Amino acid sequence: MIKLTSHIRMKDQTHLDPMHLQSFLAVAETLHFTSAAQMLGVSQSTISQHVSRLEEQLSTRLLARSTKAVRLTENGTALVSLGQRLLQVEDSLFAYFRDGTPRGTIRLGVTEDLLLTRFPEILGVFRAAHPSLQITMTIGLSASLTRLLDNDEIDLLCGMRRSSETHGQKLWTEELRWFGPAQIPFSDGQSIPLVTFPEGSVTRRLAIEALNRAELPWHIAFTSGNLSAILAAVRAGYGITAQPGFLRESDGLSLCEIPSLPRIPNVDFIAATRHQTAQGPEELLIQTLCDHISRLQSSPPA
């Protein structure tokens, strides 16, 4: 008990009151007790008491006073920078724990095609607005990201669904288009070479279903889980592919304008969480995406 009481007394004696530091720093800035009191909205006697208490605790003179002037001692000068840093740490601590400040980590899963839109730019806006939130990103196909979401390995999925489906929150609807090389590698009546993602891909299923409805022959000419590889294969002449219409802005990629090719149904780009209604940081990110995408869609073309 004696040791514990002694320890508590020692802590009380060495504890610095932030108000005492603020009063000292105000005097150090103005070199005038009255001006320091006006700056902090307290009385001159309060400023004097705070500085005297601080000097007593630190067992040193911080200010050299005379009837005409106030100046900092050597130790007083040293305390200016130390005291400012201490108060900054205190401000940061309270800012971190302040109610309403979102914090934590969002494990985000994104399809590769979204990285070719304004999505990264919007993500940058979100990170700037919420610096206490960290984001880790996984890139993959919608089907694989859905499995990660179901297994609680990511918190938020941003990807693609059929327009007839209802899961997730729709960000926007996008048309699917046929893309091909400059020289089409087939003619009417020949089997259509498809460049596509592996089984389970939304674009793969919709493309094959459209060709089957049109009773057109087809075969898989190239497959990859990587969008860059898909587009490279198309440019190299391996075949045609069904992809979101915004990819027509990609270098060296041409729309395949063959009348016999069937129209492909539209797709929705969505944001989905494990919960029916998004909550917390995920809800903040989805709202940011919806707000910015809505503005982009309502803006007149340049």
ZAMARGU-4260 file (C-alpha; in steps of 0.2 Angstrom, whole numbers, plus 5000, padded with zeros to 4 digits):
<rodrens>
0) 5000/5000/5000 | 5014/5012/5004 | 5023/5009/4988 | 5006/5012/4978 | 5002/5028/4987
5) 5020/5034/4984 | 5018/5030/4965 | 5002/5039/4964 | 5009/5055/4972 | 5023/5055/4960
10) 5012/5054/4945 | 5001/5069/4952 | 5017/5079/4955 | 5023/5077/4937 | 5007/5078/4928
15) 5006/5094/4916 | 4990/5103/4914 | 4986/5107/4896 | 4979/5124/4901 | 4995/5128/4910
20) 5004/5124/4894 | 4992/5135/4883 | 4994/5150/4895 | 5013/5148/4894 | 5013/5147/4875
25) 5002/5162/4874 | 5014/5172/4884 | 5029/5165/4874 | 5020/5171/4858 | 5015/5188/4864
30) 5029/5191/4878 | 5015/5200/4887 | 5004/5194/4901 | 4989/5205/4897 | 4989/5201/4879
35) 4991/5182/4883 | 4975/5184/4894 | 4965/5193/4880 | 4971/5179/4868 | 4964/5165/4879
40) 4949/5175/4886 | 4955/5173/4904 | 4961/5185/4917 | 4979/5191/4919 | 4980/5183/4936
45) 4975/5166/4929 | 4989/5167/4916 | 5002/5171/4930 | 4995/5157/4941 | 4997/5144/4926
50) 5014/5150/4922 | 5020/5149/4940 | 5012/5132/4943 | 5021/5126/4927 | 5038/5133/4933
55) 5035/5125/4950 | 5031/5108/4942 | 5046/5108/4931 | 5058/5116/4944 | 5064/5129/4932
60) 5062/5147/4927 | 5053/5148/4910 | 5051/5167/4909 | 5062/5181/4915 | 5051/5196/4921
65) 5054/5214/4924 | 5044/5229/4926 | 5046/5233/4907 | 5048/5217/4898 | 5045/5198/4898
70) 5058/5187/4889 | 5060/5168/4888 | 5074/5159/4897 | 5084/5145/4889 | 5072/5132/4896
75) 5057/5142/4891 | 5063/5143/4873 | 5065/5124/4874 | 5048/5121/4881 | 5039/5131/4867
80) 5042/5117/4854 | 5040/5103/4866 | 5024/5110/4873 | 5017/5113/4855 | 5021/5095/4851
85) 5012/5089/4867 | 4996/5099/4863 | 4996/5093/4845 | 4997/5075/4851 | 4982/5078/4863
90) 4972/5086/4849 | 4976/5071/4838 | 4970/5059/4851 | 4954/5068/4854 | 4951/5069/4835
95) 4954/5051/4833 | 4941/5046/4846 | 4929/5060/4843 | 4911/5053/4840 | 4906/5052/4822
100) 4923/5050/4815 | 4923/5034/4804 | 4938/5023/4806 | 4943/5005/4802 | 4947/4995/4786
105) 4936/4992/4771 | 4941/4976/4762 | 4936/4980/4745 | 4933/4968/4730 | 4933/4976/4713
110) 4931/4969/4695 | 4946/4973/4683 | 4935/4983/4671 | 4930/4995/4684 | 4948/5001/4685
115) 4946/5007/4667 | 4932/5019/4673 | 4932/5034/4684 | 4931/5022/4699 | 4949/5025/4705
120) 4946/5044/4704 | 4930/5042/4715 | 4940/5031/4727 | 4953/5044/4729 | 4940/5057/4733
125) 4933/5045/4747 | 4950/5042/4754 | 4953/5061/4755 | 4937/5064/4764 | 4939/5049/4776
130) 4958/5048/4781 | 4954/5037/4796 | 4947/5024/4785 | 4959/5012/4776 | 4955/5002/4761
135) 4963/4986/4755 | 4958/4980/4737 | 4956/4963/4729 | 4954/4962/4710 | 4944/4948/4702
140) 4929/4942/4693 | 4912/4945/4700 | 4909/4926/4703 | 4925/4924/4713 | 4923/4941/4722
145) 4905/4935/4727 | 4913/4919/4735 | 4925/4930/4745 | 4910/4940/4751 | 4900/4925/4756
150) 4916/4918/4765 | 4918/4935/4775 | 4935/4938/4766 | 4930/4955/4759 | 4917/4968/4766
155) 4911/4976/4749 | 4910/4970/4732 | 4909/4982/4717 | 4906/4972/4701 | 4893/4966/4688
160) 4877/4957/4688 | 4863/4953/4675 | 4851/4967/4674 | 4837/4954/4678 | 4845/4951/4695
165) 4842/4961/4711 | 4856/4957/4723 | 4867/4972/4728 | 4864/4991/4725 | 4864/4996/4707
170) 4877/5010/4703 | 4873/5011/4684 | 4867/5001/4669 | 4879/4997/4655 | 4877/4990/4638
175) 4887/4975/4633 | 4895/4976/4615 | 4904/4965/4604 | 4923/4970/4602 | 4934/4963/4588
180) 4951/4965/4579 | 4952/4976/4564 | 4951/4961/4552 | 4936/4949/4558 | 4943/4931/4559
185) 4927/4923/4553 | 4914/4925/4539 | 4895/4921/4538 | 4891/4903/4542 | 4908/4900/4551
190) 4909/4896/4569 | 4912/4912/4579 | 4928/4912/4589 | 4925/4919/4607 | 4938/4927/4618
195) 4931/4926/4635 | 4933/4924/4654 | 4932/4907/4662 | 4916/4898/4666 | 4905/4908/4679
200) 4909/4925/4671 | 4893/4936/4668 | 4899/4942/4651 | 4903/4924/4645 | 4886/4918/4650
205) 4877/4932/4642 | 4887/4931/4626 | 4884/4912/4624 | 4866/4914/4628 | 4864/4927/4614
210) 4873/4917/4601 | 4863/4902/4605 | 4846/4911/4604 | 4852/4917/4587 | 4857/4899/4582
215) 4874/4905/4578 | 4889/4892/4579 | 4903/4897/4591 | 4918/4890/4599 | 4930/4896/4613
220) 4946/4903/4605 | 4954/4910/4620 | 4950/4911/4639 | 4959/4921/4653 | 4954/4928/4670
225) 4963/4943/4666 | 4955/4957/4657 | 4971/4964/4650 | 4975/4947/4642 | 4957/4946/4635
230) 4959/4963/4626 | 4976/4959/4620 | 4970/4942/4612 | 4956/4952/4604 | 4969/4965/4597
235) 4979/4950/4591 | 4965/4943/4581 | 4960/4928/4591 | 4942/4932/4590 | 4928/4943/4597
240) 4923/4947/4615 | 4907/4954/4624 | 4912/4967/4636 | 4905/4983/4644 | 4903/4997/4631
245) 4914/5009/4640 | 4929/4999/4634 | 4927/5006/4617 | 4938/5021/4623 | 4952/5008/4625
250) 4967/5010/4613 | 4967/4998/4599 | 4950/4991/4603 | 4936/4992/4590 | 4917/4989/4590
255) 4912/4974/4580 | 4898/4980/4569 | 4893/4964/4560 | 4874/4964/4557 | 4872/4945/4561
260) 4879/4947/4578 | 4865/4947/4591 | 4862/4960/4604 | 4868/4956/4621 | 4857/4961/4636
265) 4863/4975/4647 | 4872/4973/4664 | 4872/4982/4680 | 4887/4987/4690 | 4883/4986/4708
270) 4890/4987/4726 | 4885/4973/4737 | 4889/4968/4756 | 4885/4953/4766 | 4871/4962/4774
275) 4855/4966/4765 | 4857/4985/4770 | 4875/4992/4770 | 4881/4999/4786 | 4895/5009/4793
280) 4911/5013/4782 | 4904/5002/4768 | 4888/5012/4767 | 4899/5028/4767 | 4908/5022/4752
285) 4893/5016/4742 | 4885/5033/4745 | 4900/5042/4738 | 4900/5030/4723 | 4882/5033/4720
290) 4883/5052/4722 | 4898/5054/4710 | 4892/5042/4697 | 4875/5051/4697 | 4884/5068/4694
295) 4895/5060/4680 | 4879/5053/4671 | 4870/5070/4673 | 4884/5080/4666 | 4883/5086/4648
300) 4896/5078/4637 | 4912/5088/4634
</rodrens>
